[in-house]
Structure formats: structure tokens, C-alpha cells
Amino acid sequence: MDAYLLEWLNLALRWLHFVAGIAWIGSSFYFVWLDNSLEAPADPALKGKGVAGELWAVHGGGFYNPQKYLVAPARLPERLHWFKWEAYTTWLTGFSLLIVAYYLQSAGTLLRPELGWPGWGGPVLGIGAMAGAWLVYDALCRSKLGRNDQAVGYLFAAIFAVAVFGLSFAMSGRALYLHAGAMLGTIMSANVFFVIIPGQKKMVAAMAAGQAPDPEYGRRGKQRSVHNNYFTLPVLFAMISNHYAMLYSDALAPLWLLALMAGGALMRHTFNLRHKGRSGLAWFAGGAAIVAAVALALVPRPLEAPAGPAVAVGEIMPVLAQRCANCHAARPTFPGLTAAPKGVDLTKPAWVRANAARIHAQAVTLKAMPPGNVTEMTDEERALVDRWYRGGAR
């Protein structure tokens, strides 16, 4: 019953995390688009009020006229809408999901087994990586280098790459991908919690006291907001990556992770340029080329025809029972699972035959299963599965 309740908690947190993430990333995309699309007001009255930019839009049967002040309006409005809970909810549900799905149930799978570290080492390393990423990034932004966005971006990207490769020596591939995304997600949420919202509160407080707001808070807030915008697609990739063992099970998993994150950031830059009326196709092509290069690098090598006669399903069932059925069974014994992943049960010959193509693709062609080869499936066992499949999967 405890495992069943944890599975429902996992589902609820994942669902809420997904919904909150859509709301947060959607608002990030919208406000960066809005900033890049504003035009100087033609009405002198608007200029006199301090409006730096405006635009007209039509949506849902209505017309909208957003306006942005250079610093702040002359008088504080009675009601202000704050964009913060989307960020907080996304991070809180994401971190809770890490705890429920991994730290409490599968902590032992976060680390490379050959290290022999205790199970609690994975959560400690993961949380430390998230906290460390924020502290380094925030220190860079607050340093003298902080006013040079390109320098901050390139330097942090280099530090992040070193951190990812460093973590790869201790973390399993799947854990590395998830925590790389969590590191960037933590930075994004901390930007909102520690910089953007406090700065906005100080600006509002200054206006309420009849003082002119300090424009430096606006500059810092916009800088962090733009950084968050570039982090969105890399983080989204990390969120879905745990479904694709062909990436994180490869020997060069850290390289593919960084390459695909870079490709996502370049594609995001394309849209930001387009919102400013500039062509960003070259950047998009660069991002797409990176993704294509990774896909080509991971193309499985042609397999030689297996030696020996075809085998029947009964001959591979012991292999599947030992290497696969701890997850792919009606009642999995692998920590944290209460049902077979993707509903694939490999304990019955009829179901094995029905999933022959998927078994061959994952265990033989891609060698992506078992994940990280956690059950130590041998090449001889994979060859046996290959002979069974090529012999008609009978």
C-alpha cells in the first residue's frame, strides 16, 4: 500500500509540475516577446507619462494595448499582478518529485555502482550540485563582469560544462541528465525568488513612500529574466530526457547532454531575434545542426548476423527474468516501481513475442536497456536475444 500511495503522489506531483511549468515558461516567453516587440509611443501624452514602449495586439476577440514604463509610473496603481507563483510552484513540485521518485525510493540508482558509495550519497551530491550552480551563477552576475551579459553567459556555460563532466564520474547517466536540468531550474527559480521579486518589491515600496524607484533593480530583474528565457529549452530537454536511454546510457552521455542543451538555447535565441524584427535563421540552423549531429553520432552500428541456429522464446526467458523482469513485470521488484514501465511485462512468453521489436531495439540495437546496464546484461545474452528475433521471434 505504501508503494501504491507513493505512486499516486508521484503522479500528482508530476502533473502539477508539468502544469506549473507550462504557466511559468509561457509567461517567460510572453514577456520576452513583449519586451522585444514594444515600439516607442507616437502619442506625446504617453511619452510625457514616462511610457517607453507600447504595442497593440488582438487575441480572443479583444484588443489589448500593453505599455511599459521606462522606470515606473508617476503614481502606484491600486492593483498589481505579480508573476511569481508559477516559478515557485514549478521548483517546489520538481524538487518534491526528485525526493519522492528518486531520493526516497531509488537513491541507489543515482550513483555509479562501481563507486561503492552509500545510498544517501546520491541525494547529497544532487542537492549540492543544485545549490552550487546557483551560488556560482549568482556570484558571476553580481561581480564586475555582471554587466556584460555575453561574458557572463560564456563563462557560466564553461563552468556548467565542467560541472556536468565532473558529475558524470559519480552519477549514473539518467541521474546526470535530470540533475543538470534541476541545476538550471534551480537557478531560474532562485532568480525570481532572490532577485526579481525582491527588486520589484523595493521599487513598489519606494513609490509608496513617495520616492523615485532605483532603476538598477529593473536592470537586474530584466537581466535575470532574459537568462531564464534562454534556460527554458535546455531545461525542458532535461525534463523529458529520462525517457530516452539511448542518450544517457552512451559512453559520451555528458557530451550529448551539453550539445543538445546548447542546441536548444540557440533555437530560443532565434525566436528572441525574430521578435526584434531580425532574422535568426542562422542560429536556428546552428541549433538544428547540433541536434542532427548528435542523432547521427548515435546511429547504431549495423549488427552482424548472429552465429548459430534460431532460438525459441523459451531460451531467452531466463535472460529476461534475470535482467529485465525486475522492472518489466506485473509486480516489479525494482525500488520505486509499482507497474511495468510503458506497460511492457516480460514475464510471459506471449507478451514477449508481442513486444519483440521493442525488446530487440532497446536491448540489442541501442543497448539502452537495462538503463545504465544496471543488471549487467552481457553481450552473449544480447546476442541470444538477437538470434531469437532474427529467427522469427517464435
One Martini backbone bead per residue (centre of mass of N, CA, C, O) as a GRO file, in nm:
protein
  394
    1MET     BB    1   0.056   0.063  -0.019
    2ASP     BB    2   0.292   0.260  -0.007
    3ALA     BB    3   0.366   0.237  -0.309
    4TYR     BB    4   0.091   0.330  -0.415
    5LEU     BB    5   0.091   0.612  -0.286
    6LEU     BB    6   0.357   0.706  -0.416
    7GLU     BB    7   0.253   0.688  -0.707
    8TRP     BB    8   0.035   0.908  -0.673
    9LEU     BB    9   0.227   1.128  -0.584
   10ASN     BB   10   0.394   1.125  -0.837
   11LEU     BB   11   0.164   1.200  -1.031
   12ALA     BB   12   0.075   1.468  -0.898
   13LEU     BB   13   0.349   1.612  -0.916
   14ARG     BB   14   0.392   1.584  -1.221
   15TRP     BB   15   0.140   1.735  -1.307
   16LEU     BB   16   0.193   2.003  -1.156
   17HIS     BB   17   0.470   2.056  -1.279
   18PHE     BB   18   0.371   2.076  -1.570
   19VAL     BB   19   0.166   2.307  -1.536
   20ALA     BB   20   0.355   2.517  -1.405
   21GLY     BB   21   0.563   2.519  -1.636
   22ILE     BB   22   0.379   2.630  -1.851
   23ALA     BB   23   0.313   2.897  -1.709
   24TRP     BB   24   0.605   3.000  -1.679
   25ILE     BB   25   0.712   2.974  -1.971
   26GLY     BB   26   0.487   3.135  -2.100
   27SER     BB   27   0.554   3.405  -1.955
   28SER     BB   28   0.842   3.425  -2.056
   29PHE     BB   29   0.782   3.437  -2.355
   30TYR     BB   30   0.591   3.679  -2.349
   31PHE     BB   31   0.780   3.902  -2.217
   32VAL     BB   32   1.005   3.886  -2.424
   33TRP     BB   33   0.830   3.952  -2.663
   34LEU     BB   34   0.727   4.221  -2.557
   35ASP     BB   35   1.001   4.367  -2.528
   36ASN     BB   36   1.082   4.315  -2.840
   37SER     BB   37   0.794   4.462  -2.956
   38LEU     BB   38   0.824   4.735  -2.871
   39GLU     BB   39   0.717   5.074  -2.921
   40ALA     BB   40   0.732   5.386  -2.959
   41PRO     BB   41   0.535   5.629  -2.876
   42ALA     BB   42   0.330   5.863  -3.052
   43ASP     BB   43   0.216   5.979  -2.799
   44PRO     BB   44   0.301   6.245  -2.604
   45ALA     BB   45   0.147   6.165  -2.345
   46LEU     BB   46   0.299   5.900  -2.296
   47LYS     BB   47   0.581   6.021  -2.277
   48GLY     BB   48   0.509   6.208  -2.034
   49LYS     BB   49   0.452   5.941  -1.844
   50GLY     BB   50   0.703   5.728  -1.926
   51VAL     BB   51   0.660   5.576  -2.187
   52ALA     BB   52   0.867   5.352  -2.380
   53GLY     BB   53   0.639   5.129  -2.463
   54GLU     BB   54   0.425   4.973  -2.721
   55LEU     BB   55   0.124   4.777  -2.807
   56TRP     BB   56  -0.081   4.601  -3.038
   57ALA     BB   57  -0.345   4.355  -2.979
   58VAL     BB   58  -0.504   4.042  -3.079
   59HIS     BB   59  -0.734   3.841  -2.867
   60GLY     BB   60  -1.013   3.668  -2.816
   61GLY     BB   61  -1.185   3.928  -2.934
   62GLY     BB   62  -0.957   4.140  -2.844
   63PHE     BB   63  -0.800   4.441  -2.735
   64TYR     BB   64  -0.452   4.536  -2.677
   65ASN     BB   65  -0.240   4.783  -2.461
   66PRO     BB   66   0.061   4.758  -2.382
   67GLN     BB   67   0.277   4.914  -2.128
   68LYS     BB   68   0.609   5.060  -2.079
   69TYR     BB   69   0.810   5.176  -1.834
   70LEU     BB   70   1.113   5.291  -1.781
   71VAL     BB   71   1.043   5.258  -1.461
   72ALA     BB   72   0.771   5.427  -1.360
   73PRO     BB   73   0.502   5.546  -1.255
   74ALA     BB   74   0.385   5.819  -1.089
   75ARG     BB   75   0.165   5.613  -0.986
   76LEU     BB   76   0.038   5.380  -0.784
   77PRO     BB   77  -0.140   5.122  -0.826
   78GLU     BB   78  -0.376   4.933  -0.667
   79ARG     BB   79  -0.309   4.698  -0.878
   80LEU     BB   80  -0.089   4.409  -0.887
   81HIS     BB   81   0.073   4.176  -1.087
   82TRP     BB   82   0.236   3.874  -0.992
   83PHE     BB   83   0.516   3.681  -1.122
   84LYS     BB   84   0.577   3.375  -0.914
   85TRP     BB   85   0.414   3.105  -0.859
   86GLU     BB   86   0.508   2.950  -1.102
   87ALA     BB   87   0.802   2.919  -1.010
   88TYR     BB   88   0.764   2.797  -0.729
   89THR     BB   89   0.591   2.550  -0.810
   90THR     BB   90   0.788   2.419  -1.003
   91TRP     BB   91   1.018   2.371  -0.800
   92LEU     BB   92   0.870   2.228  -0.568
   93THR     BB   93   0.764   1.989  -0.741
   94GLY     BB   94   1.036   1.898  -0.855
   95PHE     BB   95   1.177   1.840  -0.584
   96SER     BB   96   0.960   1.645  -0.479
   97LEU     BB   97   0.999   1.441  -0.708
   98LEU     BB   98   1.286   1.366  -0.644
   99ILE     BB   99   1.225   1.253  -0.366
  100VAL     BB  100   1.003   1.039  -0.437
  101ALA     BB  101   1.139   0.897  -0.703
  102TYR     BB  102   1.454   0.888  -0.578
  103TYR     BB  103   1.552   0.948  -0.282
  104LEU     BB  104   1.348   0.730  -0.146
  105GLN     BB  105   1.363   0.477  -0.375
  106SER     BB  106   1.641   0.537  -0.590
  107ALA     BB  107   1.925   0.625  -0.473
  108GLY     BB  108   2.116   0.390  -0.584
  109THR     BB  109   2.077   0.492  -0.903
  110LEU     BB  110   2.246   0.772  -0.905
  111LEU     BB  111   2.501   0.595  -0.891
  112ARG     BB  112   2.784   0.448  -0.947
  113PRO     BB  113   2.843   0.125  -0.850
  114GLU     BB  114   3.168   0.124  -0.845
  115LEU     BB  115   3.200   0.322  -0.595
  116GLY     BB  116   3.040   0.237  -0.322
  117TRP     BB  117   2.831   0.425  -0.228
  118PRO     BB  118   2.604   0.543  -0.048
  119GLY     BB  119   2.274   0.620  -0.096
  120TRP     BB  120   2.297   0.924   0.023
  121GLY     BB  121   2.498   1.042  -0.192
  122GLY     BB  122   2.307   1.129  -0.417
  123PRO     BB  123   2.137   1.353  -0.280
  124VAL     BB  124   2.378   1.522  -0.186
  125LEU     BB  125   2.496   1.575  -0.467
  126GLY     BB  126   2.243   1.698  -0.599
  127ILE     BB  127   2.194   1.934  -0.402
  128GLY     BB  128   2.478   2.055  -0.426
  129ALA     BB  129   2.459   2.120  -0.731
  130MET     BB  130   2.224   2.318  -0.715
  131ALA     BB  131   2.348   2.518  -0.513
  132GLY     BB  132   2.616   2.571  -0.665
  133ALA     BB  133   2.499   2.687  -0.925
  134TRP     BB  134   2.372   2.938  -0.797
  135LEU     BB  135   2.622   3.063  -0.656
  136VAL     BB  136   2.792   3.101  -0.912
  137TYR     BB  137   2.596   3.260  -1.086
  138ASP     BB  138   2.539   3.495  -0.886
  139ALA     BB  139   2.833   3.588  -0.861
  140LEU     BB  140   2.864   3.669  -1.157
  141CYS     BB  141   2.631   3.883  -1.167
  142ARG     BB  142   2.764   4.055  -0.914
  143SER     BB  143   2.993   4.119  -1.065
  144LYS     BB  144   3.172   4.309  -1.286
  145LEU     BB  145   3.075   4.112  -1.521
  146GLY     BB  146   2.753   4.144  -1.504
  147ARG     BB  147   2.722   4.371  -1.747
  148ASN     BB  148   2.822   4.124  -1.929
  149ASP     BB  149   2.633   3.897  -2.077
  150GLN     BB  150   2.827   3.735  -2.257
  151ALA     BB  151   3.042   3.671  -2.046
  152VAL     BB  152   2.856   3.527  -1.848
  153GLY     BB  153   2.752   3.310  -2.042
  154TYR     BB  154   3.024   3.176  -2.123
  155LEU     BB  155   3.133   3.119  -1.839
  156PHE     BB  156   2.897   2.951  -1.734
  157ALA     BB  157   2.901   2.736  -1.954
  158ALA     BB  158   3.183   2.631  -1.879
  159ILE     BB  159   3.122   2.557  -1.584
  160PHE     BB  160   2.885   2.368  -1.644
  161ALA     BB  161   3.044   2.164  -1.813
  162VAL     BB  162   3.240   2.080  -1.591
  163ALA     BB  163   3.022   1.983  -1.393
  164VAL     BB  164   2.901   1.761  -1.569
  165PHE     BB  165   3.162   1.595  -1.603
  166GLY     BB  166   3.209   1.556  -1.302
  167LEU     BB  167   2.934   1.409  -1.237
  168SER     BB  168   2.977   1.162  -1.437
  169PHE     BB  169   3.174   1.005  -1.232
  170ALA     BB  170   2.917   0.953  -1.020
  171MET     BB  171   2.676   0.952  -1.206
  172SER     BB  172   2.432   0.850  -1.364
  173GLY     BB  173   2.295   0.927  -1.656
  174ARG     BB  174   2.007   0.992  -1.564
  175ALA     BB  175   2.084   1.170  -1.319
  176LEU     BB  176   2.245   1.379  -1.475
  177TYR     BB  177   2.018   1.493  -1.651
  178LEU     BB  178   1.825   1.576  -1.423
  179HIS     BB  179   2.036   1.761  -1.264
  180ALA     BB  180   2.098   1.960  -1.485
  181GLY     BB  181   1.810   2.069  -1.496
  182ALA     BB  182   1.791   2.139  -1.189
  183MET     BB  183   2.011   2.353  -1.189
  184LEU     BB  184   1.867   2.550  -1.383
  185GLY     BB  185   1.594   2.560  -1.233
  186THR     BB  186   1.711   2.683  -0.974
  187ILE     BB  187   1.811   2.943  -1.098
  188MET     BB  188   1.541   3.045  -1.202
  189SER     BB  189   1.389   3.053  -0.929
  190ALA     BB  190   1.602   3.223  -0.773
  191ASN     BB  191   1.575   3.473  -0.944
  192VAL     BB  192   1.290   3.533  -0.850
  193PHE     BB  193   1.325   3.517  -0.531
  194PHE     BB  194   1.615   3.696  -0.497
  195VAL     BB  195   1.568   3.932  -0.733
  196ILE     BB  196   1.307   4.014  -0.883
  197ILE     BB  197   1.100   4.047  -0.649
  198PRO     BB  198   1.264   4.223  -0.448
  199GLY     BB  199   1.305   4.456  -0.650
  200GLN     BB  200   1.004   4.517  -0.693
  201LYS     BB  201   0.940   4.578  -0.396
  202LYS     BB  202   1.133   4.824  -0.374
  203MET     BB  203   0.993   4.993  -0.590
  204VAL     BB  204   0.715   5.004  -0.454
  205ALA     BB  205   0.809   5.122  -0.182
  206ALA     BB  206   0.917   5.386  -0.298
  207MET     BB  207   0.648   5.487  -0.413
  208ALA     BB  208   0.488   5.478  -0.144
  209ALA     BB  209   0.710   5.699  -0.023
  210GLY     BB  210   0.768   5.912  -0.266
  211GLN     BB  211   0.988   5.773  -0.439
  212ALA     BB  212   1.234   5.696  -0.653
  213PRO     BB  213   1.312   5.443  -0.830
  214ASP     BB  214   1.556   5.211  -0.879
  215PRO     BB  215   1.674   5.108  -1.192
  216GLU     BB  216   1.860   4.866  -1.107
  217TYR     BB  217   1.635   4.661  -1.046
  218GLY     BB  218   1.537   4.642  -1.340
  219ARG     BB  219   1.799   4.543  -1.468
  220ARG     BB  220   1.832   4.283  -1.305
  221GLY     BB  221   1.558   4.157  -1.371
  222LYS     BB  222   1.596   4.141  -1.678
  223GLN     BB  223   1.849   3.973  -1.686
  224ARG     BB  224   1.731   3.722  -1.542
  225SER     BB  225   1.490   3.682  -1.735
  226VAL     BB  226   1.658   3.627  -1.989
  227HIS     BB  227   1.811   3.387  -1.883
  228ASN     BB  228   1.562   3.211  -1.834
  229ASN     BB  229   1.478   3.197  -2.130
  230TYR     BB  230   1.740   3.031  -2.221
  231PHE     BB  231   1.682   2.782  -2.018
  232THR     BB  232   1.417   2.641  -2.105
  233LEU     BB  233   1.494   2.428  -2.327
  234PRO     BB  234   1.709   2.273  -2.168
  235VAL     BB  235   1.514   2.190  -1.938
  236LEU     BB  236   1.306   2.039  -2.109
  237PHE     BB  237   1.499   1.825  -2.206
  238ALA     BB  238   1.569   1.710  -1.925
  239MET     BB  239   1.276   1.623  -1.851
  240ILE     BB  240   1.259   1.404  -2.109
  241SER     BB  241   1.529   1.224  -2.107
  242ASN     BB  242   1.441   0.968  -1.924
  243HIS     BB  243   1.306   0.826  -2.196
  244TYR     BB  244   1.623   0.819  -2.331
  245ALA     BB  245   1.867   0.587  -2.310
  246MET     BB  246   2.045   0.643  -2.565
  247LEU     BB  247   2.179   0.889  -2.424
  248TYR     BB  248   2.256   0.813  -2.107
  249SER     BB  249   2.408   0.526  -2.192
  250ASP     BB  250   2.631   0.659  -2.314
  251ALA     BB  251   2.966   0.734  -2.294
  252LEU     BB  252   2.884   1.048  -2.409
  253ALA     BB  253   2.651   1.180  -2.240
  254PRO     BB  254   2.757   1.468  -2.158
  255LEU     BB  255   2.791   1.571  -2.449
  256TRP     BB  256   2.497   1.541  -2.542
  257LEU     BB  257   2.373   1.720  -2.332
  258LEU     BB  258   2.522   1.986  -2.403
  259ALA     BB  259   2.449   1.996  -2.702
  260LEU     BB  260   2.134   2.003  -2.672
  261MET     BB  261   2.125   2.253  -2.496
  262ALA     BB  262   2.260   2.441  -2.699
  263GLY     BB  263   2.051   2.403  -2.922
  264GLY     BB  264   1.814   2.521  -2.759
  265ALA     BB  265   1.934   2.805  -2.713
  266LEU     BB  266   1.959   2.881  -3.013
  267MET     BB  267   1.657   2.861  -3.077
  268ARG     BB  268   1.569   3.077  -2.875
  269HIS     BB  269   1.732   3.307  -3.011
  270THR     BB  270   1.573   3.315  -3.269
  271PHE     BB  271   1.307   3.429  -3.146
  272ASN     BB  272   1.425   3.684  -3.017
  273LEU     BB  273   1.512   3.809  -3.287
  274ARG     BB  274   1.239   3.803  -3.431
  275HIS     BB  275   1.096   4.001  -3.230
  276LYS     BB  276   1.309   4.235  -3.341
  277GLY     BB  277   1.317   4.191  -3.669
  278ARG     BB  278   1.519   3.951  -3.696
  279SER     BB  279   1.718   3.717  -3.825
  280GLY     BB  280   1.750   3.358  -3.696
  281LEU     BB  281   1.823   3.116  -3.891
  282ALA     BB  282   2.120   3.057  -3.828
  283TRP     BB  283   2.070   2.969  -3.534
  284PHE     BB  284   1.870   2.745  -3.595
  285ALA     BB  285   2.059   2.583  -3.777
  286GLY     BB  286   2.267   2.533  -3.558
  287GLY     BB  287   2.084   2.378  -3.363
  288ALA     BB  288   1.993   2.159  -3.566
  289ALA     BB  289   2.281   2.054  -3.627
  290ILE     BB  290   2.340   1.948  -3.348
  291VAL     BB  291   2.110   1.746  -3.330
  292ALA     BB  292   2.192   1.589  -3.587
  293ALA     BB  293   2.476   1.508  -3.493
  294VAL     BB  294   2.383   1.337  -3.255
  295ALA     BB  295   2.207   1.141  -3.412
  296LEU     BB  296   2.442   1.035  -3.592
  297ALA     BB  297   2.635   0.942  -3.360
  298LEU     BB  298   2.393   0.729  -3.251
  299VAL     BB  299   2.399   0.541  -3.468
  300PRO     BB  300   2.370   0.226  -3.512
  301ARG     BB  301   2.545  -0.038  -3.572
  302PRO     BB  302   2.573  -0.284  -3.767
  303LEU     BB  303   2.474  -0.608  -3.739
  304GLU     BB  304   2.571  -0.911  -3.713
  305ALA     BB  305   2.506  -1.210  -3.784
  306PRO     BB  306   2.417  -1.455  -3.596
  307ALA     BB  307   2.542  -1.728  -3.457
  308GLY     BB  308   2.340  -1.974  -3.520
  309PRO     BB  309   2.055  -2.085  -3.440
  310ALA     BB  310   1.751  -2.052  -3.378
  311VAL     BB  311   1.543  -1.938  -3.114
  312ALA     BB  312   1.340  -1.971  -2.857
  313VAL     BB  313   1.167  -1.810  -2.612
  314GLY     BB  314   1.253  -2.008  -2.380
  315GLU     BB  315   1.569  -1.923  -2.400
  316ILE     BB  316   1.518  -1.605  -2.305
  317MET     BB  317   1.361  -1.599  -2.035
  318PRO     BB  318   1.597  -1.611  -1.827
  319VAL     BB  319   1.717  -1.341  -1.911
  320LEU     BB  320   1.469  -1.163  -1.856
  321ALA     BB  321   1.437  -1.243  -1.559
  322GLN     BB  322   1.726  -1.130  -1.471
  323ARG     BB  323   1.738  -0.834  -1.644
  324CYS     BB  324   1.406  -0.725  -1.664
  325ALA     BB  325   1.175  -0.825  -1.444
  326ASN     BB  326   1.219  -0.612  -1.215
  327CYS     BB  327   1.036  -0.417  -1.400
  328HIS     BB  328   0.898  -0.622  -1.622
  329ALA     BB  329   0.618  -0.650  -1.430
  330ALA     BB  330   0.338  -0.673  -1.249
  331ARG     BB  331   0.557  -0.689  -0.991
  332PRO     BB  332   0.789  -0.500  -0.922
  333THR     BB  333   1.125  -0.493  -0.755
  334PHE     BB  334   1.198  -0.222  -0.820
  335PRO     BB  335   1.262   0.065  -0.690
  336GLY     BB  336   0.961   0.266  -0.734
  337LEU     BB  337   0.787   0.030  -0.859
  338THR     BB  338   0.431  -0.073  -0.954
  339ALA     BB  339   0.490  -0.087  -1.269
  340ALA     BB  340   0.535  -0.138  -1.584
  341PRO     BB  341   0.701   0.005  -1.818
  342LYS     BB  342   0.474   0.080  -2.061
  343GLY     BB  343   0.335  -0.211  -1.998
  344VAL     BB  344   0.589  -0.409  -2.006
  345ASP     BB  345   0.568  -0.760  -1.990
  346LEU     BB  346   0.842  -1.021  -1.940
  347THR     BB  347   0.697  -1.304  -1.807
  348LYS     BB  348   0.551  -1.369  -2.086
  349PRO     BB  349   0.573  -1.506  -2.393
  350ALA     BB  350   0.345  -1.352  -2.541
  351TRP     BB  351   0.455  -1.064  -2.463
  352VAL     BB  352   0.730  -1.096  -2.587
  353ARG     BB  353   0.639  -1.133  -2.879
  354ALA     BB  354   0.475  -0.861  -2.897
  355ASN     BB  355   0.774  -0.707  -2.810
  356ALA     BB  356   1.014  -0.774  -3.001
  357ALA     BB  357   1.103  -0.504  -3.133
  358ARG     BB  358   1.155  -0.350  -2.866
  359ILE     BB  359   1.361  -0.539  -2.744
  360HIS     BB  360   1.569  -0.527  -2.972
  361ALA     BB  361   1.616  -0.222  -2.978
  362GLN     BB  362   1.701  -0.183  -2.669
  363ALA     BB  363   1.901  -0.445  -2.619
  364VAL     BB  364   2.063  -0.445  -2.908
  365THR     BB  365   2.085  -0.190  -3.083
  366LEU     BB  366   2.107   0.036  -2.839
  367LYS     BB  367   2.171  -0.060  -2.544
  368ALA     BB  368   1.953   0.082  -2.325
  369MET     BB  369   1.891  -0.202  -2.210
  370PRO     BB  370   1.941  -0.163  -1.931
  371PRO     BB  371   1.975   0.102  -1.743
  372GLY     BB  372   2.308   0.122  -1.726
  373ASN     BB  373   2.331  -0.184  -1.685
  374VAL     BB  374   2.232  -0.270  -1.385
  375THR     BB  375   2.213  -0.604  -1.455
  376GLU     BB  376   2.442  -0.704  -1.644
  377MET     BB  377   2.418  -0.744  -1.945
  378THR     BB  378   2.538  -0.940  -2.185
  379ASP     BB  379   2.650  -0.998  -2.502
  380GLU     BB  380   2.550  -1.289  -2.517
  381GLU     BB  381   2.254  -1.223  -2.442
  382ARG     BB  382   2.203  -1.032  -2.677
  383ALA     BB  383   2.263  -1.242  -2.899
  384LEU     BB  384   2.029  -1.427  -2.825
  385VAL     BB  385   1.805  -1.222  -2.884
  386ASP     BB  386   1.886  -1.184  -3.179
  387ARG     BB  387   1.836  -1.473  -3.274
  388TRP     BB  388   1.538  -1.476  -3.204
  389TYR     BB  389   1.447  -1.239  -3.384
  390ARG     BB  390   1.575  -1.335  -3.662
  391GLY     BB  391   1.407  -1.620  -3.631
  392GLY     BB  392   1.095  -1.485  -3.567
  393ALA     BB  393   0.999  -1.470  -3.272
  394ARG     BB  394   0.892  -1.771  -3.135
   0.00000   0.00000   0.00000
